[in-house]
Amino acid sequence: MAIEYKKNQAVFSDVVSVDEAESLLDWLQNRSNPKLDLSRCSHLHPANLQVLIAAKIQIAVWPKDENLRAWLKTVL
């Protein structure tokens, strides 16, 4: 699984596909102050990006990949 869910933090790893979007939305809706660790994320499907934009979630750790980090910081 590309997203590891902890108590109040989701850790994204490698390629986060469209298949993850529904579980991500469900997890976010059931947390009061969720945070994301994107440090190991190398690709984020647009469906997941839409969920993150709508949730206005706090990013605890940005991706290590410079291009992905720059792109996500612009969008989020």
PyMOL Python script that loads the backbone (N, CA, C, O; Angstrom):
from pymol import cmd

cmd.read_pdbstr("""\
ATOM      1  N   MET A   1       0.844  -1.173   0.000  1.00  0.00           N
ATOM      2  CA  MET A   1       0.000   0.000   0.000  1.00  0.00           C
ATOM      3  C   MET A   1       0.891   1.239   0.000  1.00  0.00           C
ATOM      4  O   MET A   1       1.871   1.305   0.743  1.00  0.00           O
ATOM      5  N   ALA A   2       0.554   2.204  -0.823  1.00  0.00           N
ATOM      6  CA  ALA A   2       1.379   3.398  -0.993  1.00  0.00           C
ATOM      7  C   ALA A   2       1.163   4.436   0.101  1.00  0.00           C
ATOM      8  O   ALA A   2       1.948   5.376   0.224  1.00  0.00           O
ATOM      9  N   ILE A   3       0.107   4.279   0.895  1.00  0.00           N
ATOM     10  CA  ILE A   3      -0.135   5.190   2.016  1.00  0.00           C
ATOM     11  C   ILE A   3      -0.228   4.368   3.295  1.00  0.00           C
ATOM     12  O   ILE A   3      -1.024   3.435   3.400  1.00  0.00           O
ATOM     13  N   GLU A   4       0.599   4.736   4.256  1.00  0.00           N
ATOM     14  CA  GLU A   4       0.551   4.094   5.573  1.00  0.00           C
ATOM     15  C   GLU A   4      -0.165   5.067   6.508  1.00  0.00           C
ATOM     16  O   GLU A   4       0.277   6.197   6.714  1.00  0.00           O
ATOM     17  N   TYR A   5      -1.271   4.603   7.062  1.00  0.00           N
ATOM     18  CA  TYR A   5      -2.066   5.448   7.951  1.00  0.00           C
ATOM     19  C   TYR A   5      -1.687   5.202   9.403  1.00  0.00           C
ATOM     20  O   TYR A   5      -1.731   4.074   9.896  1.00  0.00           O
ATOM     21  N   LYS A   6      -1.317   6.271  10.065  1.00  0.00           N
ATOM     22  CA  LYS A   6      -1.024   6.218  11.487  1.00  0.00           C
ATOM     23  C   LYS A   6      -2.156   6.959  12.198  1.00  0.00           C
ATOM     24  O   LYS A   6      -3.127   7.359  11.555  1.00  0.00           O
ATOM     25  N   LYS A   7      -2.049   7.141  13.481  1.00  0.00           N
ATOM     26  CA  LYS A   7      -3.130   7.769  14.253  1.00  0.00           C
ATOM     27  C   LYS A   7      -3.594   9.086  13.634  1.00  0.00           C
ATOM     28  O   LYS A   7      -4.780   9.260  13.356  1.00  0.00           O
ATOM     29  N   ASN A   8      -2.669  10.002  13.420  1.00  0.00           N
ATOM     30  CA  ASN A   8      -3.051  11.312  12.897  1.00  0.00           C
ATOM     31  C   ASN A   8      -2.128  11.770  11.771  1.00  0.00           C
ATOM     32  O   ASN A   8      -2.059  12.958  11.455  1.00  0.00           O
ATOM     33  N   GLN A   9      -1.420  10.817  11.171  1.00  0.00           N
ATOM     34  CA  GLN A   9      -0.526  11.150  10.070  1.00  0.00           C
ATOM     35  C   GLN A   9      -0.582  10.059   9.012  1.00  0.00           C
ATOM     36  O   GLN A   9      -0.621   8.869   9.325  1.00  0.00           O
ATOM     37  N   ALA A  10      -0.585  10.484   7.759  1.00  0.00           N
ATOM     38  CA  ALA A  10      -0.517   9.555   6.635  1.00  0.00           C
ATOM     39  C   ALA A  10       0.849   9.720   5.982  1.00  0.00           C
ATOM     40  O   ALA A  10       1.289  10.838   5.715  1.00  0.00           O
ATOM     41  N   VAL A  11       1.514   8.599   5.728  1.00  0.00           N
ATOM     42  CA  VAL A  11       2.845   8.608   5.128  1.00  0.00           C
ATOM     43  C   VAL A  11       2.722   8.056   3.709  1.00  0.00           C
ATOM     44  O   VAL A  11       2.351   6.900   3.506  1.00  0.00           O
ATOM     45  N   PHE A  12       3.041   8.902   2.738  1.00  0.00           N
ATOM     46  CA  PHE A  12       2.975   8.509   1.334  1.00  0.00           C
ATOM     47  C   PHE A  12       4.324   7.962   0.893  1.00  0.00           C
ATOM     48  O   PHE A  12       5.368   8.530   1.215  1.00  0.00           O
ATOM     49  N   SER A  13       4.297   6.842   0.148  1.00  0.00           N
ATOM     50  CA  SER A  13       5.520   6.224  -0.358  1.00  0.00           C
ATOM     51  C   SER A  13       5.381   5.908  -1.835  1.00  0.00           C
ATOM     52  O   SER A  13       4.332   5.460  -2.297  1.00  0.00           O
ATOM     53  N   ASP A  14       6.449   6.146  -2.557  1.00  0.00           N
ATOM     54  CA  ASP A  14       6.552   5.790  -3.968  1.00  0.00           C
ATOM     55  C   ASP A  14       5.405   6.383  -4.787  1.00  0.00           C
ATOM     56  O   ASP A  14       5.146   7.585  -4.716  1.00  0.00           O
ATOM     57  N   VAL A  15       4.722   5.545  -5.561  1.00  0.00           N
ATOM     58  CA  VAL A  15       3.645   5.998  -6.439  1.00  0.00           C
ATOM     59  C   VAL A  15       2.308   5.827  -5.724  1.00  0.00           C
ATOM     60  O   VAL A  15       1.925   4.714  -5.361  1.00  0.00           O
ATOM     61  N   VAL A  16       1.601   6.942  -5.525  1.00  0.00           N
ATOM     62  CA  VAL A  16       0.288   6.911  -4.888  1.00  0.00           C
ATOM     63  C   VAL A  16      -0.742   6.969  -6.014  1.00  0.00           C
ATOM     64  O   VAL A  16      -0.940   8.013  -6.636  1.00  0.00           O
ATOM     65  N   SER A  17      -1.390   5.842  -6.266  1.00  0.00           N
ATOM     66  CA  SER A  17      -2.265   5.699  -7.430  1.00  0.00           C
ATOM     67  C   SER A  17      -3.696   6.132  -7.143  1.00  0.00           C
ATOM     68  O   SER A  17      -4.053   6.476  -6.017  1.00  0.00           O
ATOM     69  N   VAL A  18      -4.492   6.103  -8.186  1.00  0.00           N
ATOM     70  CA  VAL A  18      -5.905   6.465  -8.090  1.00  0.00           C
ATOM     71  C   VAL A  18      -6.637   5.559  -7.099  1.00  0.00           C
ATOM     72  O   VAL A  18      -7.620   5.975  -6.486  1.00  0.00           O
ATOM     73  N   ASP A  19      -6.166   4.338  -6.941  1.00  0.00           N
ATOM     74  CA  ASP A  19      -6.809   3.385  -6.039  1.00  0.00           C
ATOM     75  C   ASP A  19      -6.759   3.831  -4.576  1.00  0.00           C
ATOM     76  O   ASP A  19      -7.525   3.331  -3.752  1.00  0.00           O
ATOM     77  N   GLU A  20      -5.882   4.751  -4.254  1.00  0.00           N
ATOM     78  CA  GLU A  20      -5.721   5.223  -2.876  1.00  0.00           C
ATOM     79  C   GLU A  20      -6.663   6.376  -2.525  1.00  0.00           C
ATOM     80  O   GLU A  20      -6.848   6.669  -1.344  1.00  0.00           O
ATOM     81  N   ALA A  21      -7.255   7.027  -3.503  1.00  0.00           N
ATOM     82  CA  ALA A  21      -8.017   8.264  -3.270  1.00  0.00           C
ATOM     83  C   ALA A  21      -9.197   8.080  -2.324  1.00  0.00           C
ATOM     84  O   ALA A  21      -9.410   8.910  -1.440  1.00  0.00           O
ATOM     85  N   GLU A  22      -9.955   7.028  -2.490  1.00  0.00           N
ATOM     86  CA  GLU A  22     -11.142   6.826  -1.651  1.00  0.00           C
ATOM     87  C   GLU A  22     -10.769   6.571  -0.185  1.00  0.00           C
ATOM     88  O   GLU A  22     -11.392   7.122   0.722  1.00  0.00           O
ATOM     89  N   SER A  23      -9.761   5.743   0.037  1.00  0.00           N
ATOM     90  CA  SER A  23      -9.353   5.485   1.420  1.00  0.00           C
ATOM     91  C   SER A  23      -8.730   6.729   2.039  1.00  0.00           C
ATOM     92  O   SER A  23      -8.898   6.966   3.235  1.00  0.00           O
ATOM     93  N   LEU A  24      -8.017   7.524   1.254  1.00  0.00           N
ATOM     94  CA  LEU A  24      -7.446   8.778   1.746  1.00  0.00           C
ATOM     95  C   LEU A  24      -8.558   9.733   2.168  1.00  0.00           C
ATOM     96  O   LEU A  24      -8.489  10.328   3.243  1.00  0.00           O
ATOM     97  N   LEU A  25      -9.562   9.880   1.346  1.00  0.00           N
ATOM     98  CA  LEU A  25     -10.694  10.750   1.679  1.00  0.00           C
ATOM     99  C   LEU A  25     -11.380  10.281   2.954  1.00  0.00           C
ATOM    100  O   LEU A  25     -11.687  11.094   3.826  1.00  0.00           O
ATOM    101  N   ASP A  26     -11.621   8.997   3.069  1.00  0.00           N
ATOM    102  CA  ASP A  26     -12.265   8.447   4.259  1.00  0.00           C
ATOM    103  C   ASP A  26     -11.427   8.715   5.505  1.00  0.00           C
ATOM    104  O   ASP A  26     -11.959   9.114   6.541  1.00  0.00           O
ATOM    105  N   TRP A  27     -10.125   8.496   5.407  1.00  0.00           N
ATOM    106  CA  TRP A  27      -9.236   8.722   6.542  1.00  0.00           C
ATOM    107  C   TRP A  27      -9.248  10.192   6.952  1.00  0.00           C
ATOM    108  O   TRP A  27      -9.330  10.510   8.138  1.00  0.00           O
ATOM    109  N   LEU A  28      -9.166  11.076   5.978  1.00  0.00           N
ATOM    110  CA  LEU A  28      -9.152  12.514   6.268  1.00  0.00           C
ATOM    111  C   LEU A  28     -10.448  12.979   6.925  1.00  0.00           C
ATOM    112  O   LEU A  28     -10.424  13.828   7.816  1.00  0.00           O
ATOM    113  N   GLN A  29     -11.558  12.435   6.496  1.00  0.00           N
ATOM    114  CA  GLN A  29     -12.849  12.837   7.041  1.00  0.00           C
ATOM    115  C   GLN A  29     -13.033  12.395   8.489  1.00  0.00           C
ATOM    116  O   GLN A  29     -13.891  12.925   9.196  1.00  0.00           O
ATOM    117  N   ASN A  30     -12.244  11.442   8.926  1.00  0.00           N
ATOM    118  CA  ASN A  30     -12.369  10.921  10.284  1.00  0.00           C
ATOM    119  C   ASN A  30     -11.232  11.366  11.206  1.00  0.00           C
ATOM    120  O   ASN A  30     -10.982  10.733  12.231  1.00  0.00           O
ATOM    121  N   ARG A  31     -10.551  12.440  10.850  1.00  0.00           N
ATOM    122  CA  ARG A  31      -9.456  12.983  11.663  1.00  0.00           C
ATOM    123  C   ARG A  31      -9.706  14.460  11.904  1.00  0.00           C
ATOM    124  O   ARG A  31     -10.204  15.171  11.030  1.00  0.00           O
ATOM    125  N   SER A  32      -9.350  14.916  13.110  1.00  0.00           N
ATOM    126  CA  SER A  32      -9.584  16.328  13.425  1.00  0.00           C
ATOM    127  C   SER A  32      -8.428  17.230  12.984  1.00  0.00           C
ATOM    128  O   SER A  32      -8.661  18.380  12.612  1.00  0.00           O
ATOM    129  N   ASN A  33      -7.208  16.741  13.019  1.00  0.00           N
ATOM    130  CA  ASN A  33      -6.053  17.552  12.640  1.00  0.00           C
ATOM    131  C   ASN A  33      -5.014  16.681  11.927  1.00  0.00           C
ATOM    132  O   ASN A  33      -3.904  16.504  12.428  1.00  0.00           O
ATOM    133  N   PRO A  34      -5.371  16.142  10.767  1.00  0.00           N
ATOM    134  CA  PRO A  34      -4.455  15.221  10.085  1.00  0.00           C
ATOM    135  C   PRO A  34      -3.259  15.933   9.475  1.00  0.00           C
ATOM    136  O   PRO A  34      -3.324  17.112   9.127  1.00  0.00           O
ATOM    137  N   LYS A  35      -2.164  15.190   9.355  1.00  0.00           N
ATOM    138  CA  LYS A  35      -0.942  15.700   8.732  1.00  0.00           C
ATOM    139  C   LYS A  35      -0.427  14.672   7.746  1.00  0.00           C
ATOM    140  O   LYS A  35      -0.735  13.484   7.842  1.00  0.00           O
ATOM    141  N   LEU A  36       0.367  15.151   6.791  1.00  0.00           N
ATOM    142  CA  LEU A  36       0.932  14.263   5.778  1.00  0.00           C
ATOM    143  C   LEU A  36       2.446  14.292   5.792  1.00  0.00           C
ATOM    144  O   LEU A  36       3.067  15.334   6.005  1.00  0.00           O
ATOM    145  N   ASP A  37       3.025  13.130   5.560  1.00  0.00           N
ATOM    146  CA  ASP A  37       4.455  12.996   5.333  1.00  0.00           C
ATOM    147  C   ASP A  37       4.601  12.519   3.890  1.00  0.00           C
ATOM    148  O   ASP A  37       4.312  11.366   3.573  1.00  0.00           O
ATOM    149  N   LEU A  38       5.049  13.412   3.034  1.00  0.00           N
ATOM    150  CA  LEU A  38       5.202  13.103   1.615  1.00  0.00           C
ATOM    151  C   LEU A  38       6.659  12.837   1.237  1.00  0.00           C
ATOM    152  O   LEU A  38       6.984  12.752   0.053  1.00  0.00           O
ATOM    153  N   SER A  39       7.524  12.708   2.216  1.00  0.00           N
ATOM    154  CA  SER A  39       8.968  12.623   1.956  1.00  0.00           C
ATOM    155  C   SER A  39       9.352  11.503   1.000  1.00  0.00           C
ATOM    156  O   SER A  39      10.279  11.675   0.208  1.00  0.00           O
ATOM    157  N   ARG A  40       8.682  10.382   1.047  1.00  0.00           N
ATOM    158  CA  ARG A  40       9.034   9.233   0.192  1.00  0.00           C
ATOM    159  C   ARG A  40       8.148   9.111  -1.042  1.00  0.00           C
ATOM    160  O   ARG A  40       8.248   8.134  -1.783  1.00  0.00           O
ATOM    161  N   CYS A  41       7.286  10.092  -1.265  1.00  0.00           N
ATOM    162  CA  CYS A  41       6.377  10.065  -2.417  1.00  0.00           C
ATOM    163  C   CYS A  41       7.136  10.465  -3.682  1.00  0.00           C
ATOM    164  O   CYS A  41       7.860  11.460  -3.693  1.00  0.00           O
ATOM    165  N   SER A  42       6.962   9.678  -4.746  1.00  0.00           N
ATOM    166  CA  SER A  42       7.615   9.998  -6.018  1.00  0.00           C
ATOM    167  C   SER A  42       6.604  10.388  -7.096  1.00  0.00           C
ATOM    168  O   SER A  42       6.970  11.005  -8.096  1.00  0.00           O
ATOM    169  N   HIS A  43       5.334  10.030  -6.896  1.00  0.00           N
ATOM    170  CA  HIS A  43       4.279  10.380  -7.854  1.00  0.00           C
ATOM    171  C   HIS A  43       2.941  10.384  -7.127  1.00  0.00           C
ATOM    172  O   HIS A  43       2.662   9.504  -6.313  1.00  0.00           O
ATOM    173  N   LEU A  44       2.125  11.372  -7.425  1.00  0.00           N
ATOM    174  CA  LEU A  44       0.816  11.504  -6.798  1.00  0.00           C
ATOM    175  C   LEU A  44      -0.241  11.615  -7.888  1.00  0.00           C
ATOM    176  O   LEU A  44      -0.231  12.570  -8.665  1.00  0.00           O
ATOM    177  N   HIS A  45      -1.151  10.653  -7.955  1.00  0.00           N
ATOM    178  CA  HIS A  45      -2.213  10.684  -8.954  1.00  0.00           C
ATOM    179  C   HIS A  45      -3.098  11.902  -8.705  1.00  0.00           C
ATOM    180  O   HIS A  45      -3.344  12.246  -7.549  1.00  0.00           O
ATOM    181  N   PRO A  46      -3.584  12.565  -9.759  1.00  0.00           N
ATOM    182  CA  PRO A  46      -4.420  13.751  -9.605  1.00  0.00           C
ATOM    183  C   PRO A  46      -5.664  13.558  -8.723  1.00  0.00           C
ATOM    184  O   PRO A  46      -6.124  14.515  -8.100  1.00  0.00           O
ATOM    185  N   ALA A  47      -6.206  12.358  -8.662  1.00  0.00           N
ATOM    186  CA  ALA A  47      -7.373  12.123  -7.797  1.00  0.00           C
ATOM    187  C   ALA A  47      -7.006  12.359  -6.336  1.00  0.00           C
ATOM    188  O   ALA A  47      -7.799  12.918  -5.578  1.00  0.00           O
ATOM    189  N   ASN A  48      -5.825  11.943  -5.946  1.00  0.00           N
ATOM    190  CA  ASN A  48      -5.351  12.170  -4.583  1.00  0.00           C
ATOM    191  C   ASN A  48      -5.061  13.649  -4.352  1.00  0.00           C
ATOM    192  O   ASN A  48      -5.317  14.178  -3.271  1.00  0.00           O
ATOM    193  N   LEU A  49      -4.534  14.301  -5.356  1.00  0.00           N
ATOM    194  CA  LEU A  49      -4.271  15.732  -5.258  1.00  0.00           C
ATOM    195  C   LEU A  49      -5.571  16.500  -5.030  1.00  0.00           C
ATOM    196  O   LEU A  49      -5.610  17.428  -4.222  1.00  0.00           O
ATOM    197  N   GLN A  50      -6.623  16.123  -5.731  1.00  0.00           N
ATOM    198  CA  GLN A  50      -7.918  16.772  -5.549  1.00  0.00           C
ATOM    199  C   GLN A  50      -8.420  16.594  -4.118  1.00  0.00           C
ATOM    200  O   GLN A  50      -8.969  17.528  -3.533  1.00  0.00           O
ATOM    201  N   VAL A  51      -8.239  15.425  -3.563  1.00  0.00           N
ATOM    202  CA  VAL A  51      -8.638  15.170  -2.175  1.00  0.00           C
ATOM    203  C   VAL A  51      -7.857  16.083  -1.238  1.00  0.00           C
ATOM    204  O   VAL A  51      -8.433  16.670  -0.321  1.00  0.00           O
ATOM    205  N   LEU A  52      -6.559  16.207  -1.459  1.00  0.00           N
ATOM    206  CA  LEU A  52      -5.717  17.037  -0.593  1.00  0.00           C
ATOM    207  C   LEU A  52      -6.078  18.517  -0.710  1.00  0.00           C
ATOM    208  O   LEU A  52      -6.100  19.233   0.291  1.00  0.00           O
ATOM    209  N   ILE A  53      -6.358  18.971  -1.914  1.00  0.00           N
ATOM    210  CA  ILE A  53      -6.751  20.365  -2.110  1.00  0.00           C
ATOM    211  C   ILE A  53      -8.050  20.647  -1.370  1.00  0.00           C
ATOM    212  O   ILE A  53      -8.161  21.653  -0.671  1.00  0.00           O
ATOM    213  N   ALA A  54      -9.021  19.775  -1.518  1.00  0.00           N
ATOM    214  CA  ALA A  54     -10.316  19.967  -0.865  1.00  0.00           C
ATOM    215  C   ALA A  54     -10.191  19.931   0.657  1.00  0.00           C
ATOM    216  O   ALA A  54     -10.894  20.659   1.357  1.00  0.00           O
ATOM    217  N   ALA A  55      -9.303  19.092   1.164  1.00  0.00           N
ATOM    218  CA  ALA A  55      -9.148  18.928   2.612  1.00  0.00           C
ATOM    219  C   ALA A  55      -8.340  20.057   3.253  1.00  0.00           C
ATOM    220  O   ALA A  55      -8.405  20.263   4.465  1.00  0.00           O
ATOM    221  N   LYS A  56      -7.579  20.786   2.433  1.00  0.00           N
ATOM    222  CA  LYS A  56      -6.716  21.855   2.960  1.00  0.00           C
ATOM    223  C   LYS A  56      -5.861  21.336   4.117  1.00  0.00           C
ATOM    224  O   LYS A  56      -5.787  21.938   5.189  1.00  0.00           O
ATOM    225  N   ILE A  57      -5.235  20.224   3.864  1.00  0.00           N
ATOM    226  CA  ILE A  57      -4.474  19.511   4.885  1.00  0.00           C
ATOM    227  C   ILE A  57      -3.088  20.116   5.114  1.00  0.00           C
ATOM    228  O   ILE A  57      -2.509  20.729   4.217  1.00  0.00           O
ATOM    229  N   GLN A  58      -2.577  19.935   6.310  1.00  0.00           N
ATOM    230  CA  GLN A  58      -1.245  20.407   6.667  1.00  0.00           C
ATOM    231  C   GLN A  58      -0.213  19.376   6.223  1.00  0.00           C
ATOM    232  O   GLN A  58      -0.338  18.187   6.517  1.00  0.00           O
ATOM    233  N   ILE A  59       0.803  19.848   5.515  1.00  0.00           N
ATOM    234  CA  ILE A  59       1.879  18.975   5.074  1.00  0.00           C
ATOM    235  C   ILE A  59       2.997  19.061   6.113  1.00  0.00           C
ATOM    236  O   ILE A  59       3.596  20.120   6.300  1.00  0.00           O
ATOM    237  N   ALA A  60       3.271  17.959   6.778  1.00  0.00           N
ATOM    238  CA  ALA A  60       4.324  17.930   7.797  1.00  0.00           C
ATOM    239  C   ALA A  60       5.697  17.819   7.161  1.00  0.00           C
ATOM    240  O   ALA A  60       6.645  18.471   7.598  1.00  0.00           O
ATOM    241  N   VAL A  61       5.807  16.980   6.115  1.00  0.00           N
ATOM    242  CA  VAL A  61       7.078  16.775   5.424  1.00  0.00           C
ATOM    243  C   VAL A  61       6.803  16.737   3.923  1.00  0.00           C
ATOM    244  O   VAL A  61       5.994  15.942   3.446  1.00  0.00           O
ATOM    245  N   TRP A  62       7.489  17.607   3.191  1.00  0.00           N
ATOM    246  CA  TRP A  62       7.331  17.665   1.731  1.00  0.00           C
ATOM    247  C   TRP A  62       8.179  16.591   1.060  1.00  0.00           C
ATOM    248  O   TRP A  62       9.100  16.054   1.676  1.00  0.00           O
ATOM    249  N   PRO A  63       7.872  16.268  -0.214  1.00  0.00           N
ATOM    250  CA  PRO A  63       8.654  15.243  -0.925  1.00  0.00           C
ATOM    251  C   PRO A  63      10.130  15.612  -1.053  1.00  0.00           C
ATOM    252  O   PRO A  63      10.487  16.785  -1.163  1.00  0.00           O
ATOM    253  N   LYS A  64      10.968  14.593  -1.035  1.00  0.00           N
ATOM    254  CA  LYS A  64      12.399  14.798  -1.245  1.00  0.00           C
ATOM    255  C   LYS A  64      12.677  15.158  -2.703  1.00  0.00           C
ATOM    256  O   LYS A  64      13.599  15.917  -2.998  1.00  0.00           O
ATOM    257  N   ASP A  65      11.872  14.608  -3.608  1.00  0.00           N
ATOM    258  CA  ASP A  65      12.009  14.897  -5.034  1.00  0.00           C
ATOM    259  C   ASP A  65      11.739  16.383  -5.268  1.00  0.00           C
ATOM    260  O   ASP A  65      10.641  16.867  -4.993  1.00  0.00           O
ATOM    261  N   GLU A  66      12.736  17.104  -5.772  1.00  0.00           N
ATOM    262  CA  GLU A  66      12.635  18.553  -5.924  1.00  0.00           C
ATOM    263  C   GLU A  66      11.511  18.995  -6.858  1.00  0.00           C
ATOM    264  O   GLU A  66      10.802  19.956  -6.561  1.00  0.00           O
ATOM    265  N   ASN A  67      11.346  18.306  -7.977  1.00  0.00           N
ATOM    266  CA  ASN A  67      10.306  18.679  -8.930  1.00  0.00           C
ATOM    267  C   ASN A  67       8.910  18.476  -8.353  1.00  0.00           C
ATOM    268  O   ASN A  67       8.043  19.341  -8.481  1.00  0.00           O
ATOM    269  N   LEU A  68       8.702  17.339  -7.723  1.00  0.00           N
ATOM    270  CA  LEU A  68       7.400  17.063  -7.121  1.00  0.00           C
ATOM    271  C   LEU A  68       7.126  18.038  -5.985  1.00  0.00           C
ATOM    272  O   LEU A  68       6.008  18.534  -5.847  1.00  0.00           O
ATOM    273  N   ARG A  69       8.138  18.315  -5.174  1.00  0.00           N
ATOM    274  CA  ARG A  69       7.985  19.252  -4.058  1.00  0.00           C
ATOM    275  C   ARG A  69       7.591  20.644  -4.567  1.00  0.00           C
ATOM    276  O   ARG A  69       6.664  21.257  -4.039  1.00  0.00           O
ATOM    277  N   ALA A  70       8.279  21.132  -5.571  1.00  0.00           N
ATOM    278  CA  ALA A  70       7.992  22.461  -6.116  1.00  0.00           C
ATOM    279  C   ALA A  70       6.575  22.520  -6.683  1.00  0.00           C
ATOM    280  O   ALA A  70       5.850  23.491  -6.469  1.00  0.00           O
ATOM    281  N   TRP A  71       6.194  21.481  -7.400  1.00  0.00           N
ATOM    282  CA  TRP A  71       4.866  21.433  -8.007  1.00  0.00           C
ATOM    283  C   TRP A  71       3.777  21.393  -6.931  1.00  0.00           C
ATOM    284  O   TRP A  71       2.791  22.124  -7.017  1.00  0.00           O
ATOM    285  N   LEU A  72       3.955  20.543  -5.926  1.00  0.00           N
ATOM    286  CA  LEU A  72       2.951  20.433  -4.871  1.00  0.00           C
ATOM    287  C   LEU A  72       2.858  21.693  -4.014  1.00  0.00           C
ATOM    288  O   LEU A  72       1.764  22.087  -3.612  1.00  0.00           O
ATOM    289  N   LYS A  73       3.986  22.322  -3.735  1.00  0.00           N
ATOM    290  CA  LYS A  73       3.956  23.554  -2.955  1.00  0.00           C
ATOM    291  C   LYS A  73       3.197  24.651  -3.688  1.00  0.00           C
ATOM    292  O   LYS A  73       2.534  25.475  -3.059  1.00  0.00           O
ATOM    293  N   THR A  74       3.289  24.666  -5.001  1.00  0.00           N
ATOM    294  CA  THR A  74       2.546  25.639  -5.792  1.00  0.00           C
ATOM    295  C   THR A  74       1.048  25.380  -5.730  1.00  0.00           C
ATOM    296  O   THR A  74       0.255  26.317  -5.632  1.00  0.00           O
ATOM    297  N   VAL A  75       0.666  24.128  -5.786  1.00  0.00           N
ATOM    298  CA  VAL A  75      -0.749  23.744  -5.832  1.00  0.00           C
ATOM    299  C   VAL A  75      -1.390  23.742  -4.448  1.00  0.00           C
ATOM    300  O   VAL A  75      -2.529  24.181  -4.285  1.00  0.00           O
ATOM    301  N   LEU A  76      -0.662  23.251  -3.461  1.00  0.00           N
ATOM    302  CA  LEU A  76      -1.238  23.130  -2.120  1.00  0.00           C
ATOM    303  C   LEU A  76      -0.925  24.363  -1.285  1.00  0.00           C
ATOM    304  O   LEU A  76      -1.329  24.441  -0.125  1.00  0.00           O
TER     305      LEU A  76
END
""", "prot")
cmd.dss("prot")
cmd.show_as("cartoon", "prot")
cmd.util.cbc("prot")
cmd.orient("prot")
